């Protein structure tokens, strides 16, 4: 099993539950083993994944959101 990294991202541009679902799908496509929790009001994603946090932030940003590691 791959090493899990703690993930803490600020994600701007999420405005509804549909956005939360889209970001979750992006993460799951990049890393099916990822476990994430998204707080829409805070614009924050926390969890654990085999991919490095910056790789997930790049994938989310490529989809039109603004994500950065915090």
TORSE-536798 format. One record per residue: residue in three letters; x, y, z of N, C-alpha, C in turn. Coordinates in Angstrom, 2 decimals, always signed. Layout:
<rs>
<r r="ala" n_px="X" n_py="Y" n_pz="Z" ca_px="X" ca_py="Y" ca_pz="Z" c_px="X" c_py="Y" c_pz="Z"/>
...
</rs>
This chain:
<rs>
<r r="unk" n_px="+0.84" n_py="-1.19" n_pz="+0.00" ca_px="+0.00" ca_py="+0.00" ca_pz="+0.00" c_px="+0.88" c_py="+1.24" c_pz="+0.00"/>
<r r="unk" n_px="+0.49" n_py="+2.24" n_pz="-0.79" ca_px="+1.28" ca_py="+3.46" ca_pz="-0.89" c_px="+1.17" c_py="+4.28" c_pz="+0.38"/>
<r r="unk" n_px="+2.22" n_py="+5.03" n_pz="+0.65" ca_px="+2.22" ca_py="+5.91" ca_pz="+1.81" c_px="+1.13" c_py="+6.96" c_pz="+1.66"/>
<r r="unk" n_px="+0.42" n_py="+7.23" n_pz="+2.73" ca_px="-0.64" ca_py="+8.24" ca_pz="+2.73" c_px="-0.07" c_py="+9.57" c_pz="+3.23"/>
<r r="unk" n_px="-0.42" n_py="+10.64" n_pz="+2.52" ca_px="-0.02" ca_py="+12.00" ca_pz="+2.92" c_px="-1.24" c_py="+12.70" c_pz="+3.51"/>
<r r="unk" n_px="-1.02" n_py="+13.48" n_pz="+4.56" ca_px="-2.09" ca_py="+14.34" ca_pz="+5.06" c_px="-2.29" c_py="+15.44" c_pz="+4.03"/>
<r r="unk" n_px="-3.55" n_py="+15.73" n_pz="+3.71" ca_px="-3.89" ca_py="+16.72" ca_pz="+2.71" c_px="-4.67" c_py="+17.85" c_pz="+3.37"/>
<r r="unk" n_px="-4.21" n_py="+19.07" n_pz="+3.17" ca_px="-4.91" ca_py="+20.26" ca_pz="+3.66" c_px="-4.82" c_py="+21.30" c_pz="+2.54"/>
<r r="unk" n_px="-5.95" n_py="+21.54" n_pz="+1.87" ca_px="-5.98" ca_py="+22.47" ca_pz="+0.75" c_px="-7.03" c_py="+23.55" c_pz="+0.97"/>
<r r="unk" n_px="-6.71" n_py="+24.75" n_pz="+0.53" ca_px="-7.70" ca_py="+25.81" ca_pz="+0.41" c_px="-8.19" c_py="+25.73" c_pz="-1.04"/>
<r r="unk" n_px="-9.50" n_py="+25.68" n_pz="-1.22" ca_px="-10.07" ca_py="+25.59" ca_pz="-2.57" c_px="-11.06" c_py="+26.74" c_pz="-2.76"/>
<r r="unk" n_px="-10.71" n_py="+27.65" n_pz="-3.67" ca_px="-11.59" ca_py="+28.78" ca_pz="-3.96" c_px="-12.39" c_py="+28.48" c_pz="-5.22"/>
<r r="unk" n_px="-13.60" n_py="+29.02" n_pz="-5.29" ca_px="-14.43" ca_py="+28.85" ca_pz="-6.46" c_px="-15.54" c_py="+27.84" c_pz="-6.28"/>
<r r="unk" n_px="-15.59" n_py="+27.16" n_pz="-5.14" ca_px="-16.68" ca_py="+26.23" ca_pz="-4.87" c_px="-17.85" c_py="+27.05" c_pz="-4.33"/>
<r r="unk" n_px="-19.01" n_py="+26.93" n_pz="-4.98" ca_px="-20.16" ca_py="+27.74" ca_pz="-4.56" c_px="-21.37" c_py="+26.90" c_pz="-4.15"/>
<r r="unk" n_px="-21.34" n_py="+25.59" n_pz="-4.40" ca_px="-22.52" ca_py="+24.77" ca_pz="-4.11" c_px="-22.10" c_py="+23.32" c_pz="-3.89"/>
<r r="unk" n_px="-23.07" n_py="+22.49" n_pz="-3.55" ca_px="-22.80" ca_py="+21.07" ca_pz="-3.33" c_px="-22.31" c_py="+20.40" c_pz="-4.61"/>
<r r="unk" n_px="-22.76" n_py="+20.89" n_pz="-5.76" ca_px="-22.29" ca_py="+20.35" ca_pz="-7.03" c_px="-20.78" c_py="+20.55" c_pz="-7.19"/>
<r r="unk" n_px="-20.29" n_py="+21.70" n_pz="-6.75" ca_px="-18.84" ca_py="+21.96" ca_pz="-6.79" c_px="-18.10" c_py="+21.00" c_pz="-5.85"/>
<r r="unk" n_px="-18.66" n_py="+20.79" n_pz="-4.68" ca_px="-18.04" ca_py="+19.86" ca_pz="-3.72" c_px="-17.96" c_py="+18.47" c_pz="-4.35"/>
<r r="unk" n_px="-19.05" n_py="+18.05" n_pz="-4.99" ca_px="-19.06" ca_py="+16.73" ca_pz="-5.65" c_px="-18.03" c_py="+16.68" c_pz="-6.78"/>
<r r="unk" n_px="-17.91" n_py="+17.76" n_pz="-7.54" ca_px="-16.95" ca_py="+17.79" ca_pz="-8.65" c_px="-15.52" c_py="+17.68" c_pz="-8.13"/>
<r r="unk" n_px="-15.20" n_py="+18.43" n_pz="-7.08" ca_px="-13.85" ca_py="+18.38" ca_pz="-6.51" c_px="-13.57" c_py="+16.99" c_pz="-5.94"/>
<r r="unk" n_px="-14.55" n_py="+16.41" n_pz="-5.30" ca_px="-14.39" ca_py="+15.05" ca_pz="-4.78" c_px="-14.11" c_py="+14.07" c_pz="-5.91"/>
<r r="unk" n_px="-14.83" n_py="+14.18" n_pz="-7.02" ca_px="-14.60" ca_py="+13.30" ca_pz="-8.18" c_px="-13.20" c_py="+13.49" c_pz="-8.75"/>
<r r="unk" n_px="-12.73" n_py="+14.73" n_pz="-8.81" ca_px="-11.38" ca_py="+15.01" ca_pz="-9.32" c_px="-10.35" c_py="+14.29" c_pz="-8.47"/>
<r r="unk" n_px="-10.49" n_py="+14.40" n_pz="-7.16" ca_px="-9.55" ca_py="+13.75" ca_pz="-6.23" c_px="-9.62" c_py="+12.23" c_pz="-6.39"/>
<r r="unk" n_px="-10.83" n_py="+11.67" n_pz="-6.46" ca_px="-10.99" ca_py="+10.23" ca_pz="-6.57" c_px="-10.43" c_py="+9.68" c_pz="-7.89"/>
<r r="unk" n_px="-10.53" n_py="+10.46" n_pz="-8.97" ca_px="-9.96" ca_py="+10.01" ca_pz="-10.25" c_px="-8.44" c_py="+9.97" c_pz="-10.18"/>
<r r="unk" n_px="-7.84" n_py="+10.96" n_pz="-9.52" ca_px="-6.38" ca_py="+11.01" ca_pz="-9.40" c_px="-5.86" c_py="+9.97" c_pz="-8.42"/>
<r r="unk" n_px="-6.64" n_py="+9.72" n_pz="-7.35" ca_px="-6.22" ca_py="+8.78" ca_pz="-6.31" c_px="-7.45" c_py="+8.10" c_pz="-5.72"/>
<r r="unk" n_px="-7.82" n_py="+6.93" n_pz="-6.26" ca_px="-9.01" ca_py="+6.24" ca_pz="-5.78" c_px="-8.99" c_py="+5.88" c_pz="-4.29"/>
<r r="unk" n_px="-7.81" n_py="+5.82" n_pz="-3.70" ca_px="-7.72" ca_py="+5.47" ca_pz="-2.28" c_px="-7.85" c_py="+6.69" c_pz="-1.36"/>
<r r="unk" n_px="-7.94" n_py="+7.89" n_pz="-1.94" ca_px="-8.00" ca_py="+9.12" ca_pz="-1.14" c_px="-9.27" c_py="+9.17" c_pz="-0.30"/>
<r r="unk" n_px="-9.13" n_py="+9.68" n_pz="+0.89" ca_px="-10.25" ca_py="+9.92" ca_pz="+1.80" c_px="-10.24" c_py="+11.41" c_pz="+2.12"/>
<r r="unk" n_px="-11.25" n_py="+12.14" n_pz="+1.64" ca_px="-11.26" ca_py="+13.58" ca_pz="+1.85" c_px="-12.59" c_py="+14.05" c_pz="+2.41"/>
<r r="unk" n_px="-12.54" n_py="+15.18" n_pz="+3.11" ca_px="-13.71" ca_py="+15.85" ca_pz="+3.63" c_px="-13.61" c_py="+17.30" c_pz="+3.16"/>
<r r="unk" n_px="-14.68" n_py="+17.79" n_pz="+2.56" ca_px="-14.68" ca_py="+19.16" ca_pz="+2.05" c_px="-15.65" c_py="+20.00" c_pz="+2.86"/>
<r r="unk" n_px="-15.16" n_py="+21.14" n_pz="+3.34" ca_px="-15.99" ca_py="+22.11" ca_pz="+4.04" c_px="-16.26" c_py="+23.26" c_pz="+3.06"/>
<r r="unk" n_px="-17.46" n_py="+23.27" n_pz="+2.49" ca_px="-17.81" ca_py="+24.27" ca_pz="+1.48" c_px="-17.72" c_py="+25.69" c_pz="+2.04"/>
<r r="unk" n_px="-18.27" n_py="+25.91" n_pz="+3.22" ca_px="-18.30" ca_py="+27.25" ca_pz="+3.81" c_px="-16.89" c_py="+27.80" c_pz="+4.04"/>
<r r="unk" n_px="-15.98" n_py="+26.93" n_pz="+4.45" ca_px="-14.60" ca_py="+27.35" ca_pz="+4.72" c_px="-13.73" c_py="+27.30" c_pz="+3.48"/>
<r r="unk" n_px="-14.20" n_py="+26.64" n_pz="+2.41" ca_px="-13.38" ca_py="+26.48" ca_pz="+1.21" c_px="-12.15" c_py="+25.65" c_pz="+1.48"/>
<r r="unk" n_px="-12.36" n_py="+24.56" n_pz="+2.20" ca_px="-11.23" ca_py="+23.75" ca_pz="+2.65" c_px="-11.46" c_py="+22.27" c_pz="+2.36"/>
<r r="unk" n_px="-10.39" n_py="+21.60" n_pz="+1.98" ca_px="-10.38" ca_py="+20.16" ca_pz="+1.77" c_px="-9.33" c_py="+19.57" c_pz="+2.70"/>
<r r="unk" n_px="-9.72" n_py="+18.58" n_pz="+3.49" ca_px="-8.80" ca_py="+17.90" ca_pz="+4.40" c_px="-8.95" c_py="+16.40" c_pz="+4.20"/>
<r r="unk" n_px="-7.88" n_py="+15.67" n_pz="+4.42" ca_px="-7.96" ca_py="+14.22" ca_pz="+4.31" c_px="-6.59" c_py="+13.59" c_pz="+4.17"/>
<r r="unk" n_px="-6.60" n_py="+12.43" n_pz="+3.51" ca_px="-5.36" ca_py="+11.67" ca_pz="+3.29" c_px="-5.41" c_py="+11.06" c_pz="+1.90"/>
<r r="unk" n_px="-4.25" n_py="+11.03" n_pz="+1.26" ca_px="-4.16" ca_py="+10.48" ca_pz="-0.10" c_px="-2.74" c_py="+9.99" c_pz="-0.35"/>
<r r="unk" n_px="-2.62" n_py="+9.08" n_pz="-1.31" ca_px="-1.30" ca_py="+8.57" ca_pz="-1.70" c_px="-0.54" c_py="+9.62" c_pz="-2.52"/>
<r r="unk" n_px="-1.28" n_py="+10.46" n_pz="-3.25" ca_px="-0.64" ca_py="+11.53" ca_pz="-4.02" c_px="-0.22" c_py="+12.66" c_pz="-3.11"/>
<r r="unk" n_px="+0.83" n_py="+13.36" n_pz="-3.51" ca_px="+1.29" ca_py="+14.51" ca_pz="-2.75" c_px="+0.25" c_py="+15.63" c_pz="-2.82"/>
<r r="unk" n_px="+0.13" n_py="+16.43" n_pz="-1.77" ca_px="-0.85" ca_py="+17.50" ca_pz="-1.75" c_px="-0.76" c_py="+18.46" c_pz="-2.94"/>
<r r="unk" n_px="+0.46" n_py="+18.79" n_pz="-3.36" ca_px="+0.60" ca_py="+19.73" ca_pz="-4.49" c_px="+0.09" c_py="+19.12" c_pz="-5.80"/>
<r r="unk" n_px="+0.17" n_py="+17.80" n_pz="-5.95" ca_px="-0.36" ca_py="+17.15" ca_pz="-7.15" c_px="-1.88" c_py="+17.23" c_pz="-7.18"/>
<r r="unk" n_px="-2.50" n_py="+17.03" n_pz="-6.04" ca_px="-3.96" ca_py="+17.16" ca_pz="-5.98" c_px="-4.38" c_py="+18.61" c_pz="-6.21"/>
<r r="unk" n_px="-3.64" n_py="+19.56" n_pz="-5.65" ca_px="-3.96" ca_py="+20.97" ca_pz="-5.86" c_px="-3.87" c_py="+21.33" c_pz="-7.35"/>
<r r="unk" n_px="-2.86" n_py="+20.81" n_pz="-8.04" ca_px="-2.72" ca_py="+21.07" ca_pz="-9.48" c_px="-3.90" c_py="+20.51" c_pz="-10.25"/>
<r r="unk" n_px="-4.34" n_py="+19.29" n_pz="-9.91" ca_px="-5.47" ca_py="+18.67" ca_pz="-10.61" c_px="-6.76" c_py="+19.45" c_pz="-10.39"/>
<r r="unk" n_px="-6.98" n_py="+19.90" n_pz="-9.16" ca_px="-8.18" ca_py="+20.68" ca_pz="-8.85" c_px="-8.13" c_py="+22.03" c_pz="-9.57"/>
<r r="unk" n_px="-6.98" n_py="+22.67" n_pz="-9.57" ca_px="-6.82" ca_py="+23.95" ca_pz="-10.25" c_px="-7.02" c_py="+23.82" c_pz="-11.76"/>
<r r="unk" n_px="-6.56" n_py="+22.71" n_pz="-12.33" ca_px="-6.72" ca_py="+22.48" ca_pz="-13.77" c_px="-8.19" c_py="+22.36" c_pz="-14.16"/>
<r r="unk" n_px="-9.03" n_py="+22.01" n_pz="-13.20" ca_px="-10.46" ca_py="+21.85" ca_pz="-13.44" c_px="-11.22" c_py="+23.18" c_pz="-13.29"/>
<r r="unk" n_px="-10.51" n_py="+24.26" n_pz="-12.96" ca_px="-11.16" ca_py="+25.56" ca_pz="-12.89" c_px="-11.33" c_py="+26.14" c_pz="-11.51"/>
<r r="unk" n_px="-10.91" n_py="+25.40" n_pz="-10.49" ca_px="-10.95" ca_py="+25.92" ca_pz="-9.13" c_px="-9.57" c_py="+26.43" c_pz="-8.78"/>
<r r="unk" n_px="-9.46" n_py="+27.21" n_pz="-7.74" ca_px="-8.15" ca_py="+27.70" ca_pz="-7.31" c_px="-7.78" c_py="+26.97" c_pz="-6.02"/>
<r r="unk" n_px="-6.84" n_py="+26.03" n_pz="-6.12" ca_px="-6.46" ca_py="+25.22" ca_pz="-4.96" c_px="-5.00" c_py="+25.46" c_pz="-4.60"/>
<r r="unk" n_px="-4.76" n_py="+25.52" n_pz="-3.29" ca_px="-3.38" ca_py="+25.65" ca_pz="-2.82" c_px="-3.23" c_py="+24.90" c_pz="-1.51"/>
<r r="unk" n_px="-2.02" n_py="+24.40" n_pz="-1.30" ca_px="-1.70" ca_py="+23.68" ca_pz="-0.07" c_px="-1.62" c_py="+24.68" c_pz="+1.08"/>
<r r="unk" n_px="-2.24" n_py="+24.30" n_pz="+2.20" ca_px="-2.14" ca_py="+25.14" ca_pz="+3.41" c_px="-1.54" c_py="+24.35" c_pz="+4.55"/>
</rs>
